[in-house]
Amino acid sequence: MAVSCLCASNGELFPGYDTLLHVGCRLGESRILLCEAGSKHRLQKLQLNFPSDDVAFALKNCEDLP
């Protein structure tokens, strides 16, 4: 799912690719995200470095999520 779709569905403004790249690089440096190596940063694949079951459990009582 594209970031622009996520922003639109949550009523948020699109932050811009430069901001997304900066945040992605910082999260990659801390190993929260696993970043695919490559020079095409806009098309780079990112993966959360936590099991999805752990994330779902941590967010199950979050009122901000649908």
Sequence and secondary structure as in RCSB ss.txt:
>XXXX:A:sequence
MAVSCLCASNGELFPGYDTLLHVGCRLGESRILLCEAGSKHRLQKLQLNFPSDDVAFALKNCEDLP
>XXXX:A:secstr
  HHHHHHHTT     HHHHHHHHHHHHHTTSEEE   S GGG  EEESS HHHHHHHHTT TT  
